[in-house]
Structure formats: structure tokens, C-alpha cells
Amino acid sequence: MRPVSFQAVYESPFHIPVAAWAGCAAAVVIAIRRRRMVGFVFFFAIVCALDAWLTGPWTPLAQDSAGSTAAGVSFVIAGDLRWFAVLERAARRGWSIAGWLVALGLSFIVPVLAQIARAAGLSEMRKIFLVYELAFFALALVMHYAILPRRLPAIGAWRNFARDMTRIEIVQYGLWACADILLLTTQSDEAWLVRMVPNLTYYAFFLVAIAALAPRQDE
């Protein structure tokens, strides 16, 4: 009997959307039990669940259609918005309209860079993914080591929380980039296993970490 490949598991609905949905549900339960960022986690759990459905193997959208492309771009921006929103919340010591607007603007930086790469002639999707991943990895490093130390409170639970969530972003995009480099250079089946880790981090673990690690409002 031929063993099941990692690529087959990666492309199966048990990876996306089923595992993603389970992670989103777990994040909501944890947030409710801890009474931490319940509205934030619930909203983005719905967004991630829709993302996993509409961009996964059970999507009702036709492949390469305008609707499929719009959904993919919108959900990527929404996924990155979660992190930027957490950073703004920590830096401003509270939620604000200005903070959300800044977070939304930051969420467009890397997608715009990826579109510039496409306009310059890059057409292979795996390479476009890699450009996005490397750009976001670099951005997360800059945020962690250069920008956050200046913007966050000198001490406190929200400072530590924002830095922890940034480290998750660095690992997530770093693993995505490593997986796609392997797929482009070796096409090894193990690369699909590597890619599953940041996928599930993006769809589920990031929200679970927010629910589990978020400080109280007044900390």
C-alpha cells in the first residue's frame, strides 16, 4: 500500500477547513472562559472560519475567478490586521478608532509590495507567496527590534503580550518562507508538512494564543 503523502494531507479538508475550524472554536472557548478579548477573538474567529471555507477545498467559489481572488486578498489583509491591531492596542494603552485605522493601513503594506512584484512580471503563485512571506518576515523583525521598543510601554503585561504575538508572526512567516523555498528548489514532500505548521498558526493558533495570553484590560 502506498503511504499517504504530506501533500495529500495538506490538500485534504481535514487540514483546511476542519482543523482550522476546530482551532477557531477552541480560541473562542478559551477567550470566554478567561474573559479576555472575547469580542476580538469571536470576530476574527468568524473571519478565519470563513477564510478556511472560502479559500479551502470546500469553497463554493470558482477557482481563479474574480470572487476567489477578492476573497483571498481580503482574508490575507484581515489575517494580518489581527496582529497590527494588537500592537496598536498595546502601544496606545487601549482600543481606539485611530489605532484601528493605523493597523488597517499597516495591513496593506506587504500586499501592495506583492502586487508591485506581480506588476513587475512575477507570475508564478509560489514565488509571489514567497515574496509576500519574506517581506512580512522582514517587517515583523523590524517591528520587533526597532519599532516596538520605542512605541510600547517600558514595562507591563501588554508590552510582553505584544512582543509575544510578534514572535509568533516572525516564526509563522519564517516557516512559510522556508516551506516555499523547499517547494521551489527541491519539491520535497516534507515541505508540505513544514507548511502546515504556519497554516494552522495563521488560522487557529494565533487566536488561541491571544485568548490564552491576553492581559486584563487594566494591566
Secondary structure, DSSP 8 states (H G I E B T S, - for coil): -----HHHHHHSTIIIIIIHHHHHHHHHHHHHHHTSSHHHHHHHHHHHHHHHHHTSTT--S-TTSHHHHHHHHHHHHHHHHHHHHHHHHHHHTS--HHHHHHHHHHHTHHHHHHHHHHHTT---HHHHHHHHHHHHHHHHHHIIIIIHHHHS-SSSHHHHHHHHHHHHHHHHHHHHHHHHHHHHHT--THHHHHHHHHHHIIIIIHHHHHHHH---TT-
